[in-house]
């Protein structure tokens, strides 16, 4: 795979199987790629477990549960502490606790804001695809002051099959007016890689994310990039 800049600087050309493909749209995962949200999720999860009378989990253990959506997070946390309770009740309590703190302690990973601005400056459309529910997604993007940088946001309760299926990525690309062949996914986990493969687009990964506790070297992506800003530079952004 090789790259070249267009003379206009509007987009770069990535070569895959020797065919030039212009990348016009970039889709990013949220938790673990754009934002470091583990401490907030861990706090809300432990408040939920404690309220239900169960043992709490470490931040590392909570981080390893992130990526498949709220219901899976809570279900697997209950399994980890041998907590037996109605799952719907536990999910409702988690969502109540998380709604109070979402975006208050989360931070953008280094290079994210600069990378998003560089990508937009180079003419790329930007989207977010996350298994997180929409209310939490939008609150997080607003509190981190990056909501206005995204042209499309597809969330976990939008009625589409969630990652690792590719439906959400396809919806985001359609909303941005881009074909999958000219769309790039940037993520941090197997879910992101599998979703990109299913949707039919390129996928680059960052090494600092969560990936359910697995090492980033295990990700079978097309390229590893240190930061979103590095990805922007590779795509012709300045």
C-alpha positions as CSV (number, residue, x, y, z in Angstrom):
1,X,0.0,0.0,0.0
2,X,1.4,3.4,-1.0
3,X,0.2,6.9,-0.8
4,X,0.5,10.1,-2.9
5,X,-0.9,13.6,-2.5
6,X,-3.2,15.1,-5.1
7,X,-2.0,18.3,-6.6
8,X,-4.9,20.1,-4.9
9,X,-4.1,18.7,-1.5
10,X,-7.8,17.8,-1.2
11,X,-7.3,14.2,-0.5
12,X,-4.6,11.6,-0.7
13,X,-4.5,8.5,-2.9
14,X,-3.9,5.1,-1.2
15,X,-2.9,2.2,-3.3
16,X,-4.5,-1.1,-2.5
17,X,-3.8,-4.0,-4.9
18,X,-2.2,-1.5,-7.2
19,X,-5.5,0.4,-7.7
20,X,-5.5,4.1,-6.7
21,X,-8.3,4.9,-4.2
22,X,-9.0,8.5,-3.1
23,X,-9.8,8.7,0.6
24,X,-12.5,11.3,0.9
25,X,-14.1,10.3,4.2
26,X,-12.6,9.2,7.6
27,X,-14.6,7.4,10.2
28,X,-13.3,7.2,13.7
29,X,-14.2,5.0,16.7
30,X,-15.0,7.0,19.8
31,X,-14.0,5.2,23.0
32,X,-10.3,4.3,22.9
33,X,-9.6,6.1,19.6
34,X,-10.9,9.7,20.0
35,X,-11.5,9.8,23.7
36,X,-10.1,8.2,26.8
37,X,-13.3,7.4,28.6
38,X,-12.2,4.4,30.7
39,X,-12.1,6.3,34.0
40,X,-15.7,7.6,33.6
41,X,-17.0,4.2,32.5
42,X,-15.2,2.5,35.3
43,X,-16.6,4.9,37.9
44,X,-20.2,4.5,36.7
45,X,-19.7,0.7,36.5
46,X,-18.4,0.5,40.1
47,X,-21.1,2.7,41.4
48,X,-23.6,0.4,39.8
49,X,-21.9,-2.8,41.3
50,X,-21.7,-1.2,44.7
51,X,-25.3,-0.1,44.7
52,X,-26.4,-3.6,43.8
53,X,-24.2,-5.0,46.6
54,X,-21.5,-6.6,44.5
55,X,-17.7,-6.2,44.5
56,X,-16.2,-3.5,42.4
57,X,-13.6,-4.0,39.7
58,X,-10.3,-2.4,38.9
59,X,-9.9,0.3,36.2
60,X,-7.9,-2.2,34.2
61,X,-10.7,-4.8,34.4
62,X,-13.4,-2.2,33.5
63,X,-11.3,-1.0,30.5
64,X,-11.1,-4.5,29.1
65,X,-14.9,-4.6,29.0
66,X,-15.3,-1.5,26.8
67,X,-16.2,-1.8,23.2
68,X,-19.4,-3.8,22.7
69,X,-21.9,-1.3,24.1
70,X,-23.5,-0.7,27.5
71,X,-25.5,-3.9,27.9
72,X,-22.5,-6.1,27.1
73,X,-20.3,-4.0,29.5
74,X,-22.7,-4.5,32.4
75,X,-23.4,-8.1,31.7
76,X,-19.8,-9.1,31.5
77,X,-19.0,-7.0,34.7
78,X,-21.7,-8.9,36.6
79,X,-20.2,-12.2,35.3
80,X,-16.8,-11.1,36.5
81,X,-18.0,-10.5,40.1
82,X,-20.5,-13.4,40.1
83,X,-23.3,-10.9,40.5
84,X,-26.7,-12.3,40.0
85,X,-29.4,-9.7,39.3
86,X,-31.8,-8.7,36.5
87,X,-29.7,-7.3,33.7
88,X,-32.2,-4.6,32.6
89,X,-32.2,-3.3,36.2
90,X,-28.4,-3.2,36.3
91,X,-28.2,-1.5,32.9
92,X,-30.7,1.2,34.0
93,X,-28.6,1.9,37.1
94,X,-25.4,2.1,35.1
95,X,-26.9,4.5,32.6
96,X,-28.2,6.7,35.4
97,X,-24.7,6.9,36.9
98,X,-22.9,7.4,33.6
99,X,-25.3,10.1,32.5
100,X,-24.2,12.2,35.5
101,X,-20.5,12.0,34.7
102,X,-20.2,11.5,30.9
103,X,-17.7,13.9,29.5
104,X,-16.6,15.3,32.9
105,X,-13.4,13.3,33.3
106,X,-12.8,12.0,29.8
107,X,-10.1,13.5,27.7
108,X,-9.1,13.5,24.0
109,X,-6.1,11.4,23.3
110,X,-3.0,13.3,22.2
111,X,-3.1,14.4,18.6
112,X,-6.9,13.9,18.2
113,X,-8.0,17.5,18.1
114,X,-5.1,18.5,15.9
115,X,-5.7,15.5,13.6
116,X,-9.4,16.2,13.2
117,X,-8.6,19.8,12.3
118,X,-5.9,18.8,9.8
119,X,-8.2,16.3,8.2
120,X,-11.0,18.8,7.8
121,X,-8.5,21.3,6.5
122,X,-7.5,18.9,3.8
123,X,-11.1,18.5,2.8
124,X,-12.0,15.1,4.3
125,X,-15.4,14.4,5.7
126,X,-15.4,13.1,9.2
127,X,-17.6,10.6,11.0
128,X,-17.9,8.8,14.3
129,X,-19.2,5.3,14.6
130,X,-19.6,3.9,18.2
131,X,-21.5,1.2,20.0
132,X,-22.2,3.8,22.7
133,X,-25.8,5.0,22.9
134,X,-26.5,8.3,21.1
135,X,-27.3,10.4,24.2
136,X,-24.0,9.5,25.8
137,X,-22.2,9.9,22.5
138,X,-23.4,13.4,21.8
139,X,-22.9,14.5,25.4
140,X,-19.3,13.3,25.2
141,X,-18.6,15.0,21.9
142,X,-20.1,18.3,23.2
143,X,-18.2,18.2,26.4
144,X,-15.0,17.5,24.6
145,X,-15.7,20.4,22.2
146,X,-15.4,18.3,19.0
147,X,-19.0,17.8,18.0
148,X,-18.9,20.4,15.3
149,X,-16.0,18.7,13.6
150,X,-18.0,15.6,12.6
151,X,-20.3,15.4,9.6
152,X,-21.9,12.1,10.6
153,X,-22.4,10.4,14.0
154,X,-23.8,6.8,14.1
155,X,-24.4,5.4,17.6
156,X,-25.2,2.1,19.1
157,X,-28.9,2.6,19.5
158,X,-29.6,3.9,16.0
159,X,-31.3,0.6,15.0
160,X,-28.4,-0.8,13.0
161,X,-26.3,-3.9,13.6
162,X,-23.5,-2.8,15.8
163,X,-19.8,-3.3,15.2
164,X,-18.2,-5.8,14.5
165,X,-20.8,-5.8,11.6
166,X,-20.2,-3.2,9.0
167,X,-23.7,-1.7,8.8
168,X,-22.9,1.4,10.9
169,X,-19.8,2.2,8.9
170,X,-21.8,2.0,5.7
171,X,-24.5,4.3,7.1
172,X,-21.8,6.8,8.1
173,X,-20.2,6.7,4.7
174,X,-23.6,7.2,3.0
175,X,-24.4,10.1,5.3
176,X,-21.1,11.7,4.2
177,X,-21.7,11.0,0.5
178,X,-18.7,8.7,0.2
179,X,-18.3,5.2,-1.2
180,X,-16.7,2.5,1.0
181,X,-13.8,2.3,-1.4
182,X,-12.9,5.9,-0.6
183,X,-13.6,5.7,3.1
184,X,-11.0,5.0,5.9
185,X,-11.8,3.7,9.4
186,X,-9.5,4.6,12.3
187,X,-10.0,2.4,15.4
188,X,-8.4,0.7,18.3
189,X,-9.9,-2.8,18.4
190,X,-10.8,-6.0,16.7
191,X,-14.4,-4.8,16.5
192,X,-13.3,-1.9,14.4
193,X,-11.1,-4.0,12.1
194,X,-13.9,-6.6,11.6
195,X,-16.5,-3.9,11.0
196,X,-14.2,-2.3,8.3
197,X,-13.6,-5.6,6.6
198,X,-17.4,-6.3,6.6
199,X,-18.1,-2.9,5.2
200,X,-15.4,-3.0,2.6
201,X,-13.1,-0.1,3.6
202,X,-9.5,0.4,4.7
203,X,-8.8,0.4,8.4
204,X,-5.9,1.9,10.4
205,X,-5.4,1.4,14.1
206,X,-4.0,3.4,16.9
207,X,-1.8,1.6,19.5
208,X,-3.1,3.3,22.7
209,X,-6.7,2.1,22.8
210,X,-8.5,-0.5,24.7
211,X,-9.1,-3.6,22.4
212,X,-10.6,-5.5,25.4
213,X,-7.2,-6.0,27.0
214,X,-5.5,-7.5,24.0
215,X,-2.2,-6.1,22.6
216,X,-2.4,-3.7,19.7
217,X,0.1,-5.9,17.8
218,X,-2.7,-8.5,17.4
219,X,-4.8,-6.1,15.3
220,X,-4.9,-7.2,11.6
221,X,-5.4,-3.7,10.2
222,X,-3.9,-2.1,7.1
223,X,-1.6,0.2,9.0
224,X,-0.8,1.3,12.6
225,X,-0.6,5.0,13.2
226,X,0.7,6.6,16.4
227,X,-2.0,9.2,16.6
228,X,-4.9,10.7,14.6
229,X,-2.6,13.6,13.7
230,X,-0.1,11.1,12.2
231,X,-3.0,9.6,10.1
232,X,-3.9,13.1,8.9
233,X,-0.3,13.7,7.8
234,X,-0.3,10.5,5.9
235,X,-3.6,11.5,4.2
236,X,-2.2,14.9,3.1
237,X,-3.4,17.0,6.0
238,X,-1.1,19.7,7.5
